[in-house]
Amino acid sequence: MTVELVWETDELLVVKYSGEVDGGQAYSSLVDLGGDIRFDRLRGIIGDGSGITKNIASDHDIERMASATKALSKSNPNIRNAVIMGPIDDAQTLITYYQFLSEEIEWEIEVFKTEHEARAWVNQ
């Protein structure tokens, strides 16, 4: 899997997932985000799963990601996190599970089918 962090501005990050989704790599990229000097100014994250071809992440991986997100949200609670669902049914199930686990997180988290919808919501 490739996880590409694209800082469009200091306030907007696009995380592009492509290929086979490996929960370990996705978790590592999330943890690394907290150490980035730009994190405190960040206001929007678009997690783009439209390039996922196969999901090999587990429920445990998603639980770890939700836990890391919860910790990050305590440090910067002002983030809107839009998640773009990919075409893989397994990934859509895990994204829904992530959203469920994230109910106690300070961030606003919404799931979208298109990048256009995700950007419109993040930029509100």
N, C-alpha and C positions, 0 to 999 in steps of 0.2 A: 504494500500500500504506500501511496505517497500522501503525505500531509504537507500542504504548502500554506504557509502563513503569509498573506498578502496584506500589508499595512497600506491601505489606500490613503488614509490620513492618520494623524495621531489619535483621532477619535473613532475611526472605523477600521475594523480588521475583518478580512474575509479568510476563512479557513476552508481550503479546498481539499476534499477527500477524493482520491481516485484509485481505481483498481480494487484489490481485495482489502476489505476493512479488517485491520488487525487491532484489537482493543488496546494492546500494549503501546503501540505507536500513537494512537489517538490520545491515550491517557498521558503519555510523556509530553506531547505537544501542549496539552492543557496545563500541565504542571510548569513547563517552561514559560508559558505565557505570564504566569504570576511573577516571574523574575525579570520580565522585560521592563525597562525604564519607562516605556510608554503606557504601561498597564493602568496607572492611576488616572491618566487622561482619557482612557478608552470609554466610549459611550455606546458603541454598537458592535456586535459580533454577528457575522453571517456565517453559519456553518453550512457549507455547500456539499451535500451528499449526492448531487446529481451525477457525479462521475464514478460512483461505486458500482463495480461489476460483480462483486461477490462479498457477502458478509461472513466473516469468520470471528466476529466479536461475540462474546458470551454475555449472559445476564450479569455475571460477576464483573466483567469489564465495564458495563454500563453503570453498575452500582459504584465502582471506583471513580468513574468520571463524574457522576452526580455528587459524590462526596467531595471531590476536588473542586468542583464548581461551587459547592456550598461554601467551602473555605475561601475561595477567590471572591465570592460575592460579599463576604464580610469585609474584605479589604476595599472593594470598590462596588458598592451596591447600585450604582447609577447606570448599569449596562442593560441594554435591550439585546436579547440573544434570539435571533431568527435562525431557524433550522430549515434547510431546504431538503425535502425528502427525495431520495433517489428512486430509481425504477425497481429496485430489488425489494420484494415483499418482506424478507427477513429484516432488512435494514429499517423499513418502515415500522415494523413491530418494535424493534429496539429503540427507535427514536421516540415512539409513543411511551415506552417504558421509562426512558430517560426523562421525558416531560413529566410523567407521573411522579417519579422520584424527586424531581426538582421543585415540587410544590412549596417546600419550605425555604427555597432559595430566594435571596433578595432580588435577583434579576427578574425582569419580565422575560418569559420564554414562550415563543409561539412557533408553530410548525406551518410551513408553507409548501406549495407544490412548485412554485416558480421563483426565480431570482427577482423578477420584477415586483412580485407581491412582498417578498422578504425585504427588499430595499425600501419600498414605500413605507412599510411598517417601522423599520429601524429608523428611518429619517423623519418620522412624525415629530 
